[in-house]
Amino acid sequence: MTVNFNILKGNISWNALIHQLNSDILLRHILMCGNVDTVDLQLSYCEDTGKGKILNNDNQLIGNFSTYF
């Protein structure tokens, strides 16, 4: 599956090919490529829409991601 990541700060976007959708894999990609200010991130994901949110430790939206099969 392909995941499209978008980080609001700096308007950073990239795609990644992953074989399993889990938070550890998503966080690794975000920390490596997203130029985020903190490692304390929270993810939410809706299986129906295939879209998720990336939140910082203050529960503020800092980005999003979506999956494609």
mmJSON file of the N, C-alpha and C atoms, coordinates in Angstrom:
{"data_MODEL":{"atom_site":{
"group_PDB":["ATOM","ATOM","ATOM","ATOM","ATOM","ATOM","ATOM","ATOM","ATOM","ATOM","ATOM","ATOM","ATOM","ATOM","ATOM","ATOM","ATOM","ATOM","ATOM","ATOM","ATOM","ATOM","ATOM","ATOM","ATOM","ATOM","ATOM","ATOM","ATOM","ATOM","ATOM","ATOM","ATOM","ATOM","ATOM","ATOM","ATOM","ATOM","ATOM","ATOM","ATOM","ATOM","ATOM","ATOM","ATOM","ATOM","ATOM","ATOM","ATOM","ATOM","ATOM","ATOM","ATOM","ATOM","ATOM","ATOM","ATOM","ATOM","ATOM","ATOM","ATOM","ATOM","ATOM","ATOM","ATOM","ATOM","ATOM","ATOM","ATOM","ATOM","ATOM","ATOM","ATOM","ATOM","ATOM","ATOM","ATOM","ATOM","ATOM","ATOM","ATOM","ATOM","ATOM","ATOM","ATOM","ATOM","ATOM","ATOM","ATOM","ATOM","ATOM","ATOM","ATOM","ATOM","ATOM","ATOM","ATOM","ATOM","ATOM","ATOM","ATOM","ATOM","ATOM","ATOM","ATOM","ATOM","ATOM","ATOM","ATOM","ATOM","ATOM","ATOM","ATOM","ATOM","ATOM","ATOM","ATOM","ATOM","ATOM","ATOM","ATOM","ATOM","ATOM","ATOM","ATOM","ATOM","ATOM","ATOM","ATOM","ATOM","ATOM","ATOM","ATOM","ATOM","ATOM","ATOM","ATOM","ATOM","ATOM","ATOM","ATOM","ATOM","ATOM","ATOM","ATOM","ATOM","ATOM","ATOM","ATOM","ATOM","ATOM","ATOM","ATOM","ATOM","ATOM","ATOM","ATOM","ATOM","ATOM","ATOM","ATOM","ATOM","ATOM","ATOM","ATOM","ATOM","ATOM","ATOM","ATOM","ATOM","ATOM","ATOM","ATOM","ATOM","ATOM","ATOM","ATOM","ATOM","ATOM","ATOM","ATOM","ATOM","ATOM","ATOM","ATOM","ATOM","ATOM","ATOM","ATOM","ATOM","ATOM","ATOM","ATOM","ATOM","ATOM","ATOM","ATOM","ATOM","ATOM","ATOM","ATOM","ATOM","ATOM","ATOM","ATOM","ATOM","ATOM"],
"id":[1,2,3,4,5,6,7,8,9,10,11,12,13,14,15,16,17,18,19,20,21,22,23,24,25,26,27,28,29,30,31,32,33,34,35,36,37,38,39,40,41,42,43,44,45,46,47,48,49,50,51,52,53,54,55,56,57,58,59,60,61,62,63,64,65,66,67,68,69,70,71,72,73,74,75,76,77,78,79,80,81,82,83,84,85,86,87,88,89,90,91,92,93,94,95,96,97,98,99,100,101,102,103,104,105,106,107,108,109,110,111,112,113,114,115,116,117,118,119,120,121,122,123,124,125,126,127,128,129,130,131,132,133,134,135,136,137,138,139,140,141,142,143,144,145,146,147,148,149,150,151,152,153,154,155,156,157,158,159,160,161,162,163,164,165,166,167,168,169,170,171,172,173,174,175,176,177,178,179,180,181,182,183,184,185,186,187,188,189,190,191,192,193,194,195,196,197,198,199,200,201,202,203,204,205,206,207],
"type_symbol":["N","C","C","N","C","C","N","C","C","N","C","C","N","C","C","N","C","C","N","C","C","N","C","C","N","C","C","N","C","C","N","C","C","N","C","C","N","C","C","N","C","C","N","C","C","N","C","C","N","C","C","N","C","C","N","C","C","N","C","C","N","C","C","N","C","C","N","C","C","N","C","C","N","C","C","N","C","C","N","C","C","N","C","C","N","C","C","N","C","C","N","C","C","N","C","C","N","C","C","N","C","C","N","C","C","N","C","C","N","C","C","N","C","C","N","C","C","N","C","C","N","C","C","N","C","C","N","C","C","N","C","C","N","C","C","N","C","C","N","C","C","N","C","C","N","C","C","N","C","C","N","C","C","N","C","C","N","C","C","N","C","C","N","C","C","N","C","C","N","C","C","N","C","C","N","C","C","N","C","C","N","C","C","N","C","C","N","C","C","N","C","C","N","C","C","N","C","C","N","C","C","N","C","C","N","C","C"],
"label_atom_id":["N","CA","C","N","CA","C","N","CA","C","N","CA","C","N","CA","C","N","CA","C","N","CA","C","N","CA","C","N","CA","C","N","CA","C","N","CA","C","N","CA","C","N","CA","C","N","CA","C","N","CA","C","N","CA","C","N","CA","C","N","CA","C","N","CA","C","N","CA","C","N","CA","C","N","CA","C","N","CA","C","N","CA","C","N","CA","C","N","CA","C","N","CA","C","N","CA","C","N","CA","C","N","CA","C","N","CA","C","N","CA","C","N","CA","C","N","CA","C","N","CA","C","N","CA","C","N","CA","C","N","CA","C","N","CA","C","N","CA","C","N","CA","C","N","CA","C","N","CA","C","N","CA","C","N","CA","C","N","CA","C","N","CA","C","N","CA","C","N","CA","C","N","CA","C","N","CA","C","N","CA","C","N","CA","C","N","CA","C","N","CA","C","N","CA","C","N","CA","C","N","CA","C","N","CA","C","N","CA","C","N","CA","C","N","CA","C","N","CA","C","N","CA","C","N","CA","C","N","CA","C","N","CA","C","N","CA","C","N","CA","C"],
"label_alt_id":[null,null,null,null,null,null,null,null,null,null,null,null,null,null,null,null,null,null,null,null,null,null,null,null,null,null,null,null,null,null,null,null,null,null,null,null,null,null,null,null,null,null,null,null,null,null,null,null,null,null,null,null,null,null,null,null,null,null,null,null,null,null,null,null,null,null,null,null,null,null,null,null,null,null,null,null,null,null,null,null,null,null,null,null,null,null,null,null,null,null,null,null,null,null,null,null,null,null,null,null,null,null,null,null,null,null,null,null,null,null,null,null,null,null,null,null,null,null,null,null,null,null,null,null,null,null,null,null,null,null,null,null,null,null,null,null,null,null,null,null,null,null,null,null,null,null,null,null,null,null,null,null,null,null,null,null,null,null,null,null,null,null,null,null,null,null,null,null,null,null,null,null,null,null,null,null,null,null,null,null,null,null,null,null,null,null,null,null,null,null,null,null,null,null,null,null,null,null,null,null,null,null,null,null,null,null,null],
"label_comp_id":["MET","MET","MET","THR","THR","THR","VAL","VAL","VAL","ASN","ASN","ASN","PHE","PHE","PHE","ASN","ASN","ASN","ILE","ILE","ILE","LEU","LEU","LEU","LYS","LYS","LYS","GLY","GLY","GLY","ASN","ASN","ASN","ILE","ILE","ILE","SER","SER","SER","TRP","TRP","TRP","ASN","ASN","ASN","ALA","ALA","ALA","LEU","LEU","LEU","ILE","ILE","ILE","HIS","HIS","HIS","GLN","GLN","GLN","LEU","LEU","LEU","ASN","ASN","ASN","SER","SER","SER","ASP","ASP","ASP","ILE","ILE","ILE","LEU","LEU","LEU","LEU","LEU","LEU","ARG","ARG","ARG","HIS","HIS","HIS","ILE","ILE","ILE","LEU","LEU","LEU","MET","MET","MET","CYS","CYS","CYS","GLY","GLY","GLY","ASN","ASN","ASN","VAL","VAL","VAL","ASP","ASP","ASP","THR","THR","THR","VAL","VAL","VAL","ASP","ASP","ASP","LEU","LEU","LEU","GLN","GLN","GLN","LEU","LEU","LEU","SER","SER","SER","TYR","TYR","TYR","CYS","CYS","CYS","GLU","GLU","GLU","ASP","ASP","ASP","THR","THR","THR","GLY","GLY","GLY","LYS","LYS","LYS","GLY","GLY","GLY","LYS","LYS","LYS","ILE","ILE","ILE","LEU","LEU","LEU","ASN","ASN","ASN","ASN","ASN","ASN","ASP","ASP","ASP","ASN","ASN","ASN","GLN","GLN","GLN","LEU","LEU","LEU","ILE","ILE","ILE","GLY","GLY","GLY","ASN","ASN","ASN","PHE","PHE","PHE","SER","SER","SER","THR","THR","THR","TYR","TYR","TYR","PHE","PHE","PHE"],
"label_asym_id":["A","A","A","A","A","A","A","A","A","A","A","A","A","A","A","A","A","A","A","A","A","A","A","A","A","A","A","A","A","A","A","A","A","A","A","A","A","A","A","A","A","A","A","A","A","A","A","A","A","A","A","A","A","A","A","A","A","A","A","A","A","A","A","A","A","A","A","A","A","A","A","A","A","A","A","A","A","A","A","A","A","A","A","A","A","A","A","A","A","A","A","A","A","A","A","A","A","A","A","A","A","A","A","A","A","A","A","A","A","A","A","A","A","A","A","A","A","A","A","A","A","A","A","A","A","A","A","A","A","A","A","A","A","A","A","A","A","A","A","A","A","A","A","A","A","A","A","A","A","A","A","A","A","A","A","A","A","A","A","A","A","A","A","A","A","A","A","A","A","A","A","A","A","A","A","A","A","A","A","A","A","A","A","A","A","A","A","A","A","A","A","A","A","A","A","A","A","A","A","A","A","A","A","A","A","A","A"],
"label_entity_id":["1","1","1","1","1","1","1","1","1","1","1","1","1","1","1","1","1","1","1","1","1","1","1","1","1","1","1","1","1","1","1","1","1","1","1","1","1","1","1","1","1","1","1","1","1","1","1","1","1","1","1","1","1","1","1","1","1","1","1","1","1","1","1","1","1","1","1","1","1","1","1","1","1","1","1","1","1","1","1","1","1","1","1","1","1","1","1","1","1","1","1","1","1","1","1","1","1","1","1","1","1","1","1","1","1","1","1","1","1","1","1","1","1","1","1","1","1","1","1","1","1","1","1","1","1","1","1","1","1","1","1","1","1","1","1","1","1","1","1","1","1","1","1","1","1","1","1","1","1","1","1","1","1","1","1","1","1","1","1","1","1","1","1","1","1","1","1","1","1","1","1","1","1","1","1","1","1","1","1","1","1","1","1","1","1","1","1","1","1","1","1","1","1","1","1","1","1","1","1","1","1","1","1","1","1","1","1"],
"label_seq_id":[1,1,1,2,2,2,3,3,3,4,4,4,5,5,5,6,6,6,7,7,7,8,8,8,9,9,9,10,10,10,11,11,11,12,12,12,13,13,13,14,14,14,15,15,15,16,16,16,17,17,17,18,18,18,19,19,19,20,20,20,21,21,21,22,22,22,23,23,23,24,24,24,25,25,25,26,26,26,27,27,27,28,28,28,29,29,29,30,30,30,31,31,31,32,32,32,33,33,33,34,34,34,35,35,35,36,36,36,37,37,37,38,38,38,39,39,39,40,40,40,41,41,41,42,42,42,43,43,43,44,44,44,45,45,45,46,46,46,47,47,47,48,48,48,49,49,49,50,50,50,51,51,51,52,52,52,53,53,53,54,54,54,55,55,55,56,56,56,57,57,57,58,58,58,59,59,59,60,60,60,61,61,61,62,62,62,63,63,63,64,64,64,65,65,65,66,66,66,67,67,67,68,68,68,69,69,69],
"pdbx_PDB_ins_code":[null,null,null,null,null,null,null,null,null,null,null,null,null,null,null,null,null,null,null,null,null,null,null,null,null,null,null,null,null,null,null,null,null,null,null,null,null,null,null,null,null,null,null,null,null,null,null,null,null,null,null,null,null,null,null,null,null,null,null,null,null,null,null,null,null,null,null,null,null,null,null,null,null,null,null,null,null,null,null,null,null,null,null,null,null,null,null,null,null,null,null,null,null,null,null,null,null,null,null,null,null,null,null,null,null,null,null,null,null,null,null,null,null,null,null,null,null,null,null,null,null,null,null,null,null,null,null,null,null,null,null,null,null,null,null,null,null,null,null,null,null,null,null,null,null,null,null,null,null,null,null,null,null,null,null,null,null,null,null,null,null,null,null,null,null,null,null,null,null,null,null,null,null,null,null,null,null,null,null,null,null,null,null,null,null,null,null,null,null,null,null,null,null,null,null,null,null,null,null,null,null,null,null,null,null,null,null],
"Cartn_x":[0.844,0.0,0.887,0.376,1.085,0.44,1.277,0.794,1.318,0.429,0.795,0.779,1.91,2.052,2.087,1.486,1.518,1.764,2.821,3.114,2.841,2.017,1.594,2.76,3.615,4.757,5.752,6.011,6.94,6.327,5.041,4.331,5.099,5.444,6.222,5.28,5.507,4.698,5.606,5.244,5.969,5.083,5.444,4.758,5.708,5.151,5.958,5.197,5.917,5.353,5.567,4.475,4.584,3.807,4.194,3.563,2.574,2.68,1.781,1.473,0.213,-0.201,-0.255,0.73,0.686,1.379,1.145,1.629,3.149,3.845,5.307,5.896,5.37,5.865,5.538,4.318,3.935,4.791,4.987,5.793,7.238,7.789,9.166,9.292,8.33,8.363,8.203,7.312,7.085,8.334,8.963,10.148,11.338,11.466,12.596,12.429,11.226,11.022,10.243,9.599,8.649,9.185,10.455,11.034,10.114,9.642,8.738,9.549,8.925,9.601,9.608,8.821,8.698,8.577,8.979,8.797,7.536,6.911,5.687,4.487,4.174,3.093,1.982,0.783,-0.364,-0.961,-1.425,-2.035,-3.465,-4.343,-5.7,-5.94,-6.744,-6.949,-8.38,-9.017,-10.363,-10.26,-10.615,-10.536,-11.521,-12.645,-13.651,-13.163,-12.473,-12.01,-10.565,-9.801,-8.385,-7.539,-8.048,-7.343,-7.057,-5.949,-5.566,-5.022,-4.921,-4.408,-3.148,-2.247,-1.022,-1.134,-1.095,-1.266,-0.008,0.298,1.43,0.967,1.886,1.552,0.567,0.285,-0.746,-2.075,-2.168,-3.368,-3.707,-2.676,-2.864,-2.515,-3.308,-3.078,-1.801,-0.848,0.383,0.509,-0.383,-0.321,-1.388,-1.34,-2.3,-1.653,-2.336,-1.871,-3.067,-2.853,-3.916,-3.297,-4.098,-3.604,-4.255,-3.474,-3.942,-3.503,-4.399,-4.064,-3.853],
"Cartn_y":[-1.172,0.0,1.232,2.31,3.585,4.531,5.242,6.249,7.6,8.562,9.932,10.73,11.324,12.129,13.606,14.432,15.89,16.509,17.309,18.055,19.523,20.168,21.533,22.516,22.422,23.319,23.032,24.005,23.83,23.2,22.865,22.258,21.054,20.113,18.937,17.791,17.151,16.005,14.938,13.681,12.566,11.327,10.362,9.075,7.99,6.965,5.84,4.545,3.556,2.228,1.428,0.956,0.15,-1.152,-2.156,-3.467,-3.743,-2.972,-3.159,-1.797,-1.52,-0.236,-0.345,0.273,0.374,1.664,2.067,3.368,3.444,2.359,2.387,2.712,2.086,2.326,3.749,4.204,5.566,6.599,6.406,7.35,7.391,6.245,6.201,7.05,6.927,7.726,9.22,9.552,10.957,11.554,10.831,11.355,11.473,10.558,10.589,11.66,11.855,12.715,13.988,14.093,15.174,16.452,16.438,17.634,18.198,17.314,17.72,18.162,18.979,19.562,18.659,17.618,16.756,15.296,14.403,12.977,12.46,13.305,12.94,13.251,12.337,12.53,11.527,11.908,11.023,10.904,9.715,9.469,9.014,9.469,8.937,8.518,7.47,6.931,6.424,6.738,6.262,5.22,3.995,2.923,3.127,3.75,3.965,4.913,5.982,6.976,6.744,5.99,5.788,7.007,7.89,9.126,9.204,9.869,10.013,11.391,11.698,12.979,12.746,13.708,13.707,14.873,14.568,15.579,15.672,16.893,17.041,16.779,16.957,16.652,17.638,18.763,19.707,19.437,18.286,17.873,18.821,19.463,20.351,19.584,19.825,19.186,19.737,18.841,19.273,18.649,17.702,17.074,16.025,15.333,14.264,13.226,12.126,11.075,10.338,9.698,8.914,7.685,6.616,5.349,5.05,4.374,3.949,2.517,1.68,0.27,0.008],
"Cartn_z":[0.0,0.0,0.0,-0.526,-0.559,0.447,1.176,2.118,1.661,1.545,1.215,2.513,2.856,4.068,3.701,4.545,4.398,5.767,5.869,7.088,6.782,7.606,7.338,7.385,8.422,8.555,7.434,6.63,5.532,4.3,4.372,3.25,2.687,3.575,3.206,2.863,1.724,1.292,0.717,0.928,0.334,0.357,-0.452,-0.506,-0.023,0.597,1.049,0.776,0.313,0.103,1.371,1.986,3.207,3.006,3.771,3.645,4.769,5.856,6.986,7.59,7.819,8.377,9.894,10.55,12.007,12.429,13.656,14.112,14.144,14.476,14.519,13.149,12.119,10.765,10.326,10.586,10.214,10.939,12.247,13.017,12.527,12.167,11.664,10.399,9.495,8.267,8.576,9.487,9.839,10.479,11.39,12.069,11.132,10.175,9.247,8.169,7.68,6.502,6.788,7.927,8.152,8.744,9.222,9.829,10.919,11.799,12.88,14.097,14.948,16.103,17.332,17.332,18.499,18.077,18.968,18.707,19.388,20.198,20.918,20.033,19.12,18.157,18.388,18.005,18.074,16.68,16.367,15.067,15.255,14.374,14.321,12.878,12.694,11.356,11.224,10.099,9.802,8.687,8.985,7.989,6.841,7.123,6.08,4.986,5.384,4.41,3.969,4.76,4.457,4.772,5.636,5.965,7.451,7.778,9.171,9.469,10.759,11.231,12.041,11.972,12.767,13.737,15.032,16.069,16.921,17.408,18.317,19.75,20.708,22.096,22.71,22.023,22.46,21.766,21.09,20.371,19.216,18.633,17.484,16.211,15.178,13.889,13.26,12.964,12.298,10.906,10.585,9.271,9.124,7.984,7.712,6.817,6.656,5.765,5.198,4.069,3.453,2.809,2.741,2.211,0.863,0.013,-1.298,-1.52,-1.999,-2.229,-3.7],
"occupancy":[1.0,1.0,1.0,1.0,1.0,1.0,1.0,1.0,1.0,1.0,1.0,1.0,1.0,1.0,1.0,1.0,1.0,1.0,1.0,1.0,1.0,1.0,1.0,1.0,1.0,1.0,1.0,1.0,1.0,1.0,1.0,1.0,1.0,1.0,1.0,1.0,1.0,1.0,1.0,1.0,1.0,1.0,1.0,1.0,1.0,1.0,1.0,1.0,1.0,1.0,1.0,1.0,1.0,1.0,1.0,1.0,1.0,1.0,1.0,1.0,1.0,1.0,1.0,1.0,1.0,1.0,1.0,1.0,1.0,1.0,1.0,1.0,1.0,1.0,1.0,1.0,1.0,1.0,1.0,1.0,1.0,1.0,1.0,1.0,1.0,1.0,1.0,1.0,1.0,1.0,1.0,1.0,1.0,1.0,1.0,1.0,1.0,1.0,1.0,1.0,1.0,1.0,1.0,1.0,1.0,1.0,1.0,1.0,1.0,1.0,1.0,1.0,1.0,1.0,1.0,1.0,1.0,1.0,1.0,1.0,1.0,1.0,1.0,1.0,1.0,1.0,1.0,1.0,1.0,1.0,1.0,1.0,1.0,1.0,1.0,1.0,1.0,1.0,1.0,1.0,1.0,1.0,1.0,1.0,1.0,1.0,1.0,1.0,1.0,1.0,1.0,1.0,1.0,1.0,1.0,1.0,1.0,1.0,1.0,1.0,1.0,1.0,1.0,1.0,1.0,1.0,1.0,1.0,1.0,1.0,1.0,1.0,1.0,1.0,1.0,1.0,1.0,1.0,1.0,1.0,1.0,1.0,1.0,1.0,1.0,1.0,1.0,1.0,1.0,1.0,1.0,1.0,1.0,1.0,1.0,1.0,1.0,1.0,1.0,1.0,1.0,1.0,1.0,1.0,1.0,1.0,1.0],
"B_iso_or_equiv":[0.0,0.0,0.0,0.0,0.0,0.0,0.0,0.0,0.0,0.0,0.0,0.0,0.0,0.0,0.0,0.0,0.0,0.0,0.0,0.0,0.0,0.0,0.0,0.0,0.0,0.0,0.0,0.0,0.0,0.0,0.0,0.0,0.0,0.0,0.0,0.0,0.0,0.0,0.0,0.0,0.0,0.0,0.0,0.0,0.0,0.0,0.0,0.0,0.0,0.0,0.0,0.0,0.0,0.0,0.0,0.0,0.0,0.0,0.0,0.0,0.0,0.0,0.0,0.0,0.0,0.0,0.0,0.0,0.0,0.0,0.0,0.0,0.0,0.0,0.0,0.0,0.0,0.0,0.0,0.0,0.0,0.0,0.0,0.0,0.0,0.0,0.0,0.0,0.0,0.0,0.0,0.0,0.0,0.0,0.0,0.0,0.0,0.0,0.0,0.0,0.0,0.0,0.0,0.0,0.0,0.0,0.0,0.0,0.0,0.0,0.0,0.0,0.0,0.0,0.0,0.0,0.0,0.0,0.0,0.0,0.0,0.0,0.0,0.0,0.0,0.0,0.0,0.0,0.0,0.0,0.0,0.0,0.0,0.0,0.0,0.0,0.0,0.0,0.0,0.0,0.0,0.0,0.0,0.0,0.0,0.0,0.0,0.0,0.0,0.0,0.0,0.0,0.0,0.0,0.0,0.0,0.0,0.0,0.0,0.0,0.0,0.0,0.0,0.0,0.0,0.0,0.0,0.0,0.0,0.0,0.0,0.0,0.0,0.0,0.0,0.0,0.0,0.0,0.0,0.0,0.0,0.0,0.0,0.0,0.0,0.0,0.0,0.0,0.0,0.0,0.0,0.0,0.0,0.0,0.0,0.0,0.0,0.0,0.0,0.0,0.0,0.0,0.0,0.0,0.0,0.0,0.0],
"pdbx_formal_charge":[null,null,null,null,null,null,null,null,null,null,null,null,null,null,null,null,null,null,null,null,null,null,null,null,null,null,null,null,null,null,null,null,null,null,null,null,null,null,null,null,null,null,null,null,null,null,null,null,null,null,null,null,null,null,null,null,null,null,null,null,null,null,null,null,null,null,null,null,null,null,null,null,null,null,null,null,null,null,null,null,null,null,null,null,null,null,null,null,null,null,null,null,null,null,null,null,null,null,null,null,null,null,null,null,null,null,null,null,null,null,null,null,null,null,null,null,null,null,null,null,null,null,null,null,null,null,null,null,null,null,null,null,null,null,null,null,null,null,null,null,null,null,null,null,null,null,null,null,null,null,null,null,null,null,null,null,null,null,null,null,null,null,null,null,null,null,null,null,null,null,null,null,null,null,null,null,null,null,null,null,null,null,null,null,null,null,null,null,null,null,null,null,null,null,null,null,null,null,null,null,null,null,null,null,null,null,null],
"auth_seq_id":[1,1,1,2,2,2,3,3,3,4,4,4,5,5,5,6,6,6,7,7,7,8,8,8,9,9,9,10,10,10,11,11,11,12,12,12,13,13,13,14,14,14,15,15,15,16,16,16,17,17,17,18,18,18,19,19,19,20,20,20,21,21,21,22,22,22,23,23,23,24,24,24,25,25,25,26,26,26,27,27,27,28,28,28,29,29,29,30,30,30,31,31,31,32,32,32,33,33,33,34,34,34,35,35,35,36,36,36,37,37,37,38,38,38,39,39,39,40,40,40,41,41,41,42,42,42,43,43,43,44,44,44,45,45,45,46,46,46,47,47,47,48,48,48,49,49,49,50,50,50,51,51,51,52,52,52,53,53,53,54,54,54,55,55,55,56,56,56,57,57,57,58,58,58,59,59,59,60,60,60,61,61,61,62,62,62,63,63,63,64,64,64,65,65,65,66,66,66,67,67,67,68,68,68,69,69,69],
"auth_comp_id":["MET","MET","MET","THR","THR","THR","VAL","VAL","VAL","ASN","ASN","ASN","PHE","PHE","PHE","ASN","ASN","ASN","ILE","ILE","ILE","LEU","LEU","LEU","LYS","LYS","LYS","GLY","GLY","GLY","ASN","ASN","ASN","ILE","ILE","ILE","SER","SER","SER","TRP","TRP","TRP","ASN","ASN","ASN","ALA","ALA","ALA","LEU","LEU","LEU","ILE","ILE","ILE","HIS","HIS","HIS","GLN","GLN","GLN","LEU","LEU","LEU","ASN","ASN","ASN","SER","SER","SER","ASP","ASP","ASP","ILE","ILE","ILE","LEU","LEU","LEU","LEU","LEU","LEU","ARG","ARG","ARG","HIS","HIS","HIS","ILE","ILE","ILE","LEU","LEU","LEU","MET","MET","MET","CYS","CYS","CYS","GLY","GLY","GLY","ASN","ASN","ASN","VAL","VAL","VAL","ASP","ASP","ASP","THR","THR","THR","VAL","VAL","VAL","ASP","ASP","ASP","LEU","LEU","LEU","GLN","GLN","GLN","LEU","LEU","LEU","SER","SER","SER","TYR","TYR","TYR","CYS","CYS","CYS","GLU","GLU","GLU","ASP","ASP","ASP","THR","THR","THR","GLY","GLY","GLY","LYS","LYS","LYS","GLY","GLY","GLY","LYS","LYS","LYS","ILE","ILE","ILE","LEU","LEU","LEU","ASN","ASN","ASN","ASN","ASN","ASN","ASP","ASP","ASP","ASN","ASN","ASN","GLN","GLN","GLN","LEU","LEU","LEU","ILE","ILE","ILE","GLY","GLY","GLY","ASN","ASN","ASN","PHE","PHE","PHE","SER","SER","SER","THR","THR","THR","TYR","TYR","TYR","PHE","PHE","PHE"],
"auth_asym_id":["A","A","A","A","A","A","A","A","A","A","A","A","A","A","A","A","A","A","A","A","A","A","A","A","A","A","A","A","A","A","A","A","A","A","A","A","A","A","A","A","A","A","A","A","A","A","A","A","A","A","A","A","A","A","A","A","A","A","A","A","A","A","A","A","A","A","A","A","A","A","A","A","A","A","A","A","A","A","A","A","A","A","A","A","A","A","A","A","A","A","A","A","A","A","A","A","A","A","A","A","A","A","A","A","A","A","A","A","A","A","A","A","A","A","A","A","A","A","A","A","A","A","A","A","A","A","A","A","A","A","A","A","A","A","A","A","A","A","A","A","A","A","A","A","A","A","A","A","A","A","A","A","A","A","A","A","A","A","A","A","A","A","A","A","A","A","A","A","A","A","A","A","A","A","A","A","A","A","A","A","A","A","A","A","A","A","A","A","A","A","A","A","A","A","A","A","A","A","A","A","A","A","A","A","A","A","A"],
"auth_atom_id":["N","CA","C","N","CA","C","N","CA","C","N","CA","C","N","CA","C","N","CA","C","N","CA","C","N","CA","C","N","CA","C","N","CA","C","N","CA","C","N","CA","C","N","CA","C","N","CA","C","N","CA","C","N","CA","C","N","CA","C","N","CA","C","N","CA","C","N","CA","C","N","CA","C","N","CA","C","N","CA","C","N","CA","C","N","CA","C","N","CA","C","N","CA","C","N","CA","C","N","CA","C","N","CA","C","N","CA","C","N","CA","C","N","CA","C","N","CA","C","N","CA","C","N","CA","C","N","CA","C","N","CA","C","N","CA","C","N","CA","C","N","CA","C","N","CA","C","N","CA","C","N","CA","C","N","CA","C","N","CA","C","N","CA","C","N","CA","C","N","CA","C","N","CA","C","N","CA","C","N","CA","C","N","CA","C","N","CA","C","N","CA","C","N","CA","C","N","CA","C","N","CA","C","N","CA","C","N","CA","C","N","CA","C","N","CA","C","N","CA","C","N","CA","C","N","CA","C","N","CA","C","N","CA","C","N","CA","C","N","CA","C"],
"pdbx_PDB_model_num":[1,1,1,1,1,1,1,1,1,1,1,1,1,1,1,1,1,1,1,1,1,1,1,1,1,1,1,1,1,1,1,1,1,1,1,1,1,1,1,1,1,1,1,1,1,1,1,1,1,1,1,1,1,1,1,1,1,1,1,1,1,1,1,1,1,1,1,1,1,1,1,1,1,1,1,1,1,1,1,1,1,1,1,1,1,1,1,1,1,1,1,1,1,1,1,1,1,1,1,1,1,1,1,1,1,1,1,1,1,1,1,1,1,1,1,1,1,1,1,1,1,1,1,1,1,1,1,1,1,1,1,1,1,1,1,1,1,1,1,1,1,1,1,1,1,1,1,1,1,1,1,1,1,1,1,1,1,1,1,1,1,1,1,1,1,1,1,1,1,1,1,1,1,1,1,1,1,1,1,1,1,1,1,1,1,1,1,1,1,1,1,1,1,1,1,1,1,1,1,1,1,1,1,1,1,1,1]
}}}
